Amino acid sequence: MAKRGGFPGGMPGNMNNMLKQAQRMQRQMEEQQKELEEKEFIGTAGGGAVSIVITGKNSVKKVSIDPDACDPEDVETLEELVMLAMNDASAKVAEANEALMGRLGGFGLGGF
């Protein structure tokens, strides 16, 4: 006689399938996260006077500044443009990350 609430003969097939699905989702998430980290995002400010290229890991790859944006009498404006371009690029990384998590969250684990 089997114990009440037990699983005679091991784990039921339904549980095995759920575990396999969870492992598959884990691999997909890791692959997509790696792709996101390697992707480049461009933030701009001042109508393109300043642009910054960053990776999905928020690592700065390149900063471009139009020479016309370099007014020695107005360094504050250039500093603000650099900050705005960086924030723009970071926001794009965050949006891509949220989209990735939204896609992965759509898989669901049926109660997990």
C-alpha positions as CSV (number, residue, x, y, z in Angstrom):
1,M,0.0,0.0,0.0
2,A,1.4,3.4,-1.0
3,K,1.8,6.1,1.5
4,R,-0.8,8.8,1.3
5,G,0.5,11.9,-0.5
6,G,3.7,10.1,-1.8
7,F,4.8,9.5,-5.3
8,P,5.3,5.8,-5.7
9,G,7.9,4.9,-8.3
10,G,9.5,8.3,-8.3
11,M,8.6,11.8,-9.6
12,P,5.4,11.9,-11.7
13,G,5.8,12.7,-15.4
14,N,4.1,16.0,-15.1
15,M,6.7,17.2,-12.6
16,N,9.5,16.0,-14.8
17,N,8.1,17.9,-17.7
18,M,7.9,21.1,-15.6
19,L,11.5,20.7,-14.5
20,K,12.7,20.2,-18.1
21,Q,10.7,23.3,-19.1
22,A,12.2,25.3,-16.3
23,Q,15.7,24.2,-17.3
24,R,15.1,25.1,-21.0
25,M,13.8,28.5,-20.0
26,Q,16.9,29.1,-17.8
27,R,19.1,28.4,-20.8
28,Q,17.1,30.6,-23.1
29,M,17.2,33.4,-20.5
30,E,21.0,33.1,-20.1
31,E,21.5,33.2,-23.9
32,Q,19.3,36.2,-24.4
33,Q,20.9,38.0,-21.5
34,K,24.3,37.4,-23.0
35,E,23.1,38.8,-26.4
36,L,21.7,41.9,-24.6
37,E,25.0,42.5,-22.8
38,E,26.9,42.3,-26.1
39,K,24.5,44.6,-27.9
40,E,25.4,48.3,-28.4
41,F,23.1,51.2,-27.6
42,I,23.5,54.8,-28.8
43,G,22.4,57.7,-26.7
44,T,22.3,61.2,-28.2
45,A,21.8,64.8,-27.0
46,G,21.8,68.3,-28.6
47,G,20.4,67.1,-31.9
48,G,23.3,64.6,-32.2
49,A,26.0,67.0,-31.0
50,V,27.0,64.4,-28.4
51,S,26.6,60.7,-28.8
52,I,27.6,57.9,-26.5
53,V,27.8,54.2,-27.4
54,I,27.4,51.8,-24.5
55,T,26.9,48.0,-24.2
56,G,24.0,46.2,-22.6
57,K,26.3,46.0,-19.5
58,N,26.3,49.9,-19.4
59,S,30.0,49.9,-20.3
60,V,30.9,53.0,-22.4
61,K,32.4,52.1,-25.8
62,K,32.6,55.5,-27.5
63,V,31.9,59.1,-26.9
64,S,31.5,61.5,-29.9
65,I,31.4,65.3,-29.5
66,D,30.8,67.6,-32.4
67,P,33.5,70.3,-32.3
68,D,30.8,73.0,-32.5
69,A,29.5,71.8,-29.1
70,C,32.9,72.7,-27.5
71,D,32.6,76.3,-26.4
72,P,35.3,77.1,-23.9
73,E,33.1,79.8,-22.4
74,D,30.2,77.3,-21.8
75,V,31.6,74.1,-20.5
76,E,28.4,73.5,-18.5
77,T,26.3,73.0,-21.6
78,L,28.8,70.4,-22.9
79,E,28.7,68.6,-19.6
80,E,25.0,68.5,-19.6
81,L,24.9,67.2,-23.2
82,V,27.2,64.3,-22.2
83,M,25.1,63.5,-19.2
84,L,21.9,63.6,-21.3
85,A,23.4,61.4,-23.9
86,M,24.5,58.9,-21.3
87,N,21.1,58.9,-19.7
88,D,19.5,58.3,-23.1
89,A,21.7,55.3,-23.8
90,S,21.1,53.9,-20.3
91,A,17.4,54.2,-20.8
92,K,17.6,52.3,-24.0
93,V,19.5,49.5,-22.2
94,A,16.8,49.4,-19.5
95,E,14.0,49.3,-22.1
96,A,15.7,46.4,-23.8
97,N,16.2,44.6,-20.5
98,E,12.5,45.1,-19.6
99,A,11.4,43.8,-23.0
100,L,13.6,40.7,-22.5
101,M,12.2,40.1,-19.1
102,G,8.7,40.6,-20.4
103,R,9.2,38.0,-23.1
104,L,10.7,35.5,-20.7
105,G,7.9,36.1,-18.1
106,G,5.4,35.2,-20.8
107,F,6.5,31.6,-20.7
108,G,5.2,31.0,-17.2
109,L,5.8,27.9,-15.2
110,G,2.2,27.0,-14.4
111,G,2.1,28.0,-10.7
112,F,5.8,28.2,-9.9
